[in-house]
Amino acid sequence: MPYLDIKLSGPCLPDTIEKLAAGMTDLAVSVLNKEREVTAATVQCVPPGHWYVGGGSIAEKGQTSFFLEINVTAGTNTPAEKSAFVAAAFKKAEGILGRLTPASYVIVREVPADAWGYQGLTQQDRRLRHAAGSAA
């Protein structure tokens, strides 16, 4: 049940936003083995003149950047899967947005199972219910 929070400096065209949301969702499913049906994504556009790297505006340098944070349940992915996701997400973003500034970041944030959930149940509650059902 990951949540993808994507910020980009541009271009913020509807087609670009849709490609980023769909592409990153596809990677969450294929690389991190997440369920598509409960994977959510938001894309926020930051005006290029408001994005700075090294103290300078990337707009003035003619650069593009993005930031992706994906929240996943702690312990559900291996270090190799997380590393593969970071690499694939950067490559996917670069394919959609064009050459990116190296200071474009991807974070895989692991949230404890008892600290988040969906449809009114934490991930820990889901695990406990599944285990109780399997034991019956």
Contacts in CASP RR format, 6 or more apart in sequence:
PFRMAT RR
TARGET T0000
AUTHOR 0000-0000-0000
METHOD contacts of the structure
MODEL  1
MPYLDIKLSGPCLPDTIEKLAAGMTDLAVSVLNKEREVTAATVQCVPPGH
WYVGGGSIAEKGQTSFFLEINVTAGTNTPAEKSAFVAAAFKKAEGILGRL
TPASYVIVREVPADAWGYQGLTQQDRRLRHAAGSAA
1 34 0 8 1.000
1 35 0 8 1.000
1 38 0 8 1.000
1 39 0 8 1.000
1 73 0 8 1.000
1 117 0 8 1.000
1 118 0 8 1.000
1 123 0 8 1.000
2 28 0 8 1.000
2 32 0 8 1.000
2 34 0 8 1.000
2 39 0 8 1.000
2 40 0 8 1.000
2 70 0 8 1.000
2 71 0 8 1.000
2 72 0 8 1.000
3 39 0 8 1.000
3 40 0 8 1.000
3 41 0 8 1.000
3 70 0 8 1.000
3 71 0 8 1.000
4 21 0 8 1.000
4 24 0 8 1.000
4 25 0 8 1.000
4 28 0 8 1.000
4 39 0 8 1.000
4 40 0 8 1.000
4 41 0 8 1.000
4 42 0 8 1.000
4 68 0 8 1.000
4 69 0 8 1.000
4 70 0 8 1.000
5 41 0 8 1.000
5 42 0 8 1.000
5 44 0 8 1.000
5 68 0 8 1.000
5 69 0 8 1.000
5 70 0 8 1.000
5 71 0 8 1.000
6 20 0 8 1.000
6 21 0 8 1.000
6 24 0 8 1.000
6 41 0 8 1.000
6 42 0 8 1.000
6 43 0 8 1.000
6 44 0 8 1.000
6 66 0 8 1.000
6 67 0 8 1.000
6 68 0 8 1.000
7 43 0 8 1.000
7 44 0 8 1.000
7 45 0 8 1.000
7 46 0 8 1.000
7 66 0 8 1.000
7 67 0 8 1.000
7 68 0 8 1.000
8 16 0 8 1.000
8 20 0 8 1.000
8 43 0 8 1.000
8 44 0 8 1.000
8 45 0 8 1.000
8 46 0 8 1.000
8 64 0 8 1.000
8 65 0 8 1.000
8 66 0 8 1.000
8 67 0 8 1.000
8 93 0 8 1.000
8 97 0 8 1.000
9 45 0 8 1.000
9 46 0 8 1.000
9 47 0 8 1.000
9 48 0 8 1.000
9 49 0 8 1.000
9 51 0 8 1.000
9 58 0 8 1.000
9 59 0 8 1.000
9 63 0 8 1.000
9 64 0 8 1.000
9 65 0 8 1.000
9 66 0 8 1.000
10 16 0 8 1.000
10 45 0 8 1.000
10 46 0 8 1.000
10 48 0 8 1.000
10 64 0 8 1.000
10 97 0 8 1.000
11 64 0 8 1.000
11 97 0 8 1.000
12 45 0 8 1.000
16 96 0 8 1.000
16 97 0 8 1.000
17 43 0 8 1.000
17 45 0 8 1.000
19 96 0 8 1.000
20 43 0 8 1.000
20 66 0 8 1.000
20 93 0 8 1.000
20 96 0 8 1.000
20 97 0 8 1.000
21 41 0 8 1.000
21 42 0 8 1.000
21 43 0 8 1.000
23 92 0 8 1.000
23 96 0 8 1.000
24 41 0 8 1.000
24 68 0 8 1.000
24 70 0 8 1.000
24 89 0 8 1.000
24 92 0 8 1.000
25 36 0 8 1.000
25 39 0 8 1.000
25 41 0 8 1.000
27 85 0 8 1.000
27 88 0 8 1.000
27 89 0 8 1.000
27 92 0 8 1.000
28 34 0 8 1.000
28 39 0 8 1.000
28 70 0 8 1.000
28 85 0 8 1.000
29 35 0 8 1.000
29 36 0 8 1.000
29 39 0 8 1.000
31 81 0 8 1.000
31 84 0 8 1.000
31 85 0 8 1.000
31 88 0 8 1.000
32 70 0 8 1.000
32 72 0 8 1.000
32 76 0 8 1.000
32 77 0 8 1.000
32 81 0 8 1.000
32 82 0 8 1.000
32 85 0 8 1.000
32 108 0 8 1.000
33 76 0 8 1.000
33 77 0 8 1.000
33 81 0 8 1.000
34 72 0 8 1.000
38 118 0 8 1.000
48 57 0 8 1.000
48 58 0 8 1.000
48 59 0 8 1.000
48 64 0 8 1.000
49 57 0 8 1.000
49 58 0 8 1.000
49 59 0 8 1.000
49 60 0 8 1.000
51 57 0 8 1.000
51 58 0 8 1.000
51 59 0 8 1.000
51 65 0 8 1.000
52 58 0 8 1.000
53 63 0 8 1.000
53 65 0 8 1.000
53 101 0 8 1.000
53 103 0 8 1.000
54 103 0 8 1.000
58 64 0 8 1.000
58 65 0 8 1.000
58 101 0 8 1.000
61 101 0 8 1.000
63 99 0 8 1.000
63 100 0 8 1.000
63 101 0 8 1.000
64 97 0 8 1.000
64 98 0 8 1.000
64 99 0 8 1.000
64 100 0 8 1.000
64 101 0 8 1.000
65 100 0 8 1.000
65 101 0 8 1.000
65 103 0 8 1.000
65 104 0 8 1.000
66 93 0 8 1.000
66 97 0 8 1.000
66 100 0 8 1.000
66 104 0 8 1.000
67 104 0 8 1.000
67 105 0 8 1.000
67 106 0 8 1.000
68 89 0 8 1.000
68 93 0 8 1.000
68 105 0 8 1.000
68 106 0 8 1.000
68 107 0 8 1.000
69 106 0 8 1.000
69 107 0 8 1.000
69 109 0 8 1.000
70 85 0 8 1.000
70 106 0 8 1.000
70 107 0 8 1.000
70 108 0 8 1.000
70 109 0 8 1.000
71 109 0 8 1.000
71 110 0 8 1.000
71 111 0 8 1.000
71 116 0 8 1.000
72 108 0 8 1.000
72 109 0 8 1.000
72 110 0 8 1.000
72 111 0 8 1.000
73 110 0 8 1.000
73 111 0 8 1.000
73 112 0 8 1.000
73 113 0 8 1.000
73 116 0 8 1.000
73 123 0 8 1.000
74 110 0 8 1.000
74 111 0 8 1.000
74 112 0 8 1.000
74 113 0 8 1.000
75 110 0 8 1.000
76 110 0 8 1.000
77 85 0 8 1.000
77 108 0 8 1.000
77 110 0 8 1.000
82 108 0 8 1.000
85 106 0 8 1.000
85 108 0 8 1.000
86 106 0 8 1.000
86 108 0 8 1.000
89 106 0 8 1.000
90 100 0 8 1.000
90 104 0 8 1.000
90 106 0 8 1.000
93 100 0 8 1.000
93 104 0 8 1.000
94 100 0 8 1.000
112 124 0 8 1.000
113 122 0 8 1.000
113 123 0 8 1.000
113 124 0 8 1.000
113 127 0 8 1.000
114 122 0 8 1.000
114 123 0 8 1.000
114 124 0 8 1.000
115 122 0 8 1.000
116 122 0 8 1.000
116 123 0 8 1.000
117 123 0 8 1.000
117 126 0 8 1.000
121 129 0 8 1.000
END
